[in-house]
Amino acid sequence: MTTPAPPTTADSPHPAAQLKRRWPTVLAVAVVALNVLASGSQDVADAVGGFAQTLPLLPLIYLVVNQIGKPQATWPVLGAGTVLVFALPFQDALAPSTVLVALALAVLAWGAVRGTPHGRATFGVQAAGALVFCGLALAGLAVDPDLGRCLLAAGWFFHGVWDFVHLRLHKVVSRTFAEWCGVIDVLVAVQLLFLV
């Protein structure tokens, strides 16, 4: 004779429903776990270079989605940015970070000239974030790899905080992206500090 499972209430939703609702977190943990497994015992300089080349993509996504003015564009913008990040290393003319920073500056100029759907204050916050995170990425590439690792860990961690603030405020990007990106960013910071 089996005992029926206790009924779920509004206060205690079924675990499957919780998991379904938290799919961005589950996906983020899976992505970082696969990255850790794939990177194995990576050289510090290689890890710093790889994460530094990718970090400018994060504020660029916010800038582009802010200029579009539609949070539902977040995931397609991420897809386009990811293709760009993976395609750029196949050419030797420009580093991916250089292209991403240049794109961020172009979007900043676009917003300064054209205006922005969310207003000047939100644009100013996004601009400041882009300058800080792109600056940390470029600084991480310019210094000794051990110091670069610390700068990049700070950049990734604080971008995670940035994501969680945007998740809480429900501003600029989609909530699912903010949750997903925040978890990835914090886990990448941990990876940089303790696993590389």
Solvent accessible surface area in square Angstrom, and as a share of the most:
residue,aa,sasa,rsa
1,M,243,1.08
2,T,127,0.74
3,T,124,0.72
4,P,113,0.71
5,A,87,0.68
6,P,114,0.72
7,P,119,0.75
8,T,72,0.42
9,T,80,0.47
10,A,107,0.83
11,D,139,0.72
12,S,63,0.40
13,P,61,0.38
14,H,100,0.45
15,P,98,0.62
16,A,59,0.46
17,A,51,0.39
18,Q,71,0.32
19,L,107,0.53
20,K,161,0.68
21,R,152,0.55
22,R,90,0.33
23,W,110,0.39
24,P,1,0.01
25,T,41,0.24
26,V,69,0.40
27,L,76,0.38
28,A,0,0.00
29,V,74,0.42
30,A,44,0.34
31,V,61,0.35
32,V,12,0.07
33,A,47,0.37
34,L,119,0.59
35,N,54,0.28
36,V,44,0.25
37,L,139,0.69
38,A,90,0.70
39,S,31,0.20
40,G,48,0.46
41,S,120,0.78
42,Q,66,0.29
43,D,82,0.43
44,V,38,0.22
45,A,49,0.38
46,D,90,0.46
47,A,1,0.00
48,V,6,0.04
49,G,20,0.19
50,G,39,0.37
51,F,25,0.11
52,A,0,0.00
53,Q,38,0.17
54,T,38,0.22
55,L,0,0.00
56,P,0,0.00
57,L,9,0.04
58,L,13,0.06
59,P,4,0.03
60,L,11,0.06
61,I,1,0.00
62,Y,1,0.01
63,L,1,0.01
64,V,32,0.19
65,V,0,0.00
66,N,0,0.00
67,Q,3,0.02
68,I,72,0.37
69,G,21,0.20
70,K,107,0.45
71,P,45,0.29
72,Q,132,0.59
73,A,19,0.15
74,T,0,0.00
75,W,74,0.26
76,P,90,0.57
77,V,23,0.13
78,L,20,0.10
79,G,34,0.33
80,A,68,0.53
81,G,9,0.08
82,T,48,0.28
83,V,103,0.59
84,L,57,0.28
85,V,17,0.10
86,F,141,0.59
87,A,51,0.39
88,L,20,0.10
89,P,79,0.50
90,F,179,0.74
91,Q,64,0.28
92,D,145,0.75
93,A,90,0.69
94,L,97,0.48
95,A,41,0.32
96,P,15,0.10
97,S,2,0.01
98,T,63,0.37
99,V,25,0.14
100,L,0,0.00
101,V,21,0.12
102,A,55,0.43
103,L,71,0.35
104,A,2,0.02
105,L,94,0.47
106,A,58,0.45
107,V,14,0.08
108,L,23,0.12
109,A,56,0.44
110,W,103,0.36
111,G,0,0.00
112,A,56,0.44
113,V,132,0.76
114,R,148,0.54
115,G,16,0.15
116,T,22,0.13
117,P,74,0.47
118,H,65,0.29
119,G,32,0.30
120,R,141,0.51
121,A,86,0.66
122,T,16,0.10
123,F,18,0.07
124,G,35,0.34
125,V,78,0.45
126,Q,4,0.02
127,A,17,0.13
128,A,55,0.42
129,G,3,0.03
130,A,2,0.01
131,L,105,0.52
132,V,85,0.49
133,F,9,0.04
134,C,8,0.05
135,G,36,0.34
136,L,37,0.18
137,A,0,0.00
138,L,73,0.36
139,A,38,0.29
140,G,1,0.01
141,L,67,0.33
142,A,87,0.67
143,V,55,0.31
144,D,86,0.45
145,P,53,0.33
146,D,80,0.41
147,L,94,0.47
148,G,0,0.00
149,R,48,0.17
150,C,69,0.41
151,L,46,0.23
152,L,0,0.00
153,A,4,0.03
154,A,35,0.27
155,G,0,0.00
156,W,10,0.03
157,F,85,0.35
158,F,112,0.47
159,H,0,0.00
160,G,0,0.00
161,V,63,0.36
162,W,45,0.16
163,D,0,0.00
164,F,78,0.33
165,V,74,0.42
166,H,14,0.06
167,L,31,0.15
168,R,210,0.77
169,L,109,0.54
170,H,107,0.48
171,K,89,0.38
172,V,3,0.02
173,V,2,0.01
174,S,18,0.12
175,R,112,0.41
176,T,47,0.28
177,F,1,0.00
178,A,1,0.01
179,E,11,0.05
180,W,31,0.11
181,C,1,0.00
182,G,0,0.00
183,V,24,0.14
184,I,18,0.09
185,D,0,0.00
186,V,41,0.23
187,L,57,0.28
188,V,6,0.04
189,A,4,0.03
190,V,67,0.39
191,Q,5,0.02
192,L,0,0.00
193,L,81,0.40
194,F,153,0.64
195,L,107,0.53
196,V,33,0.19
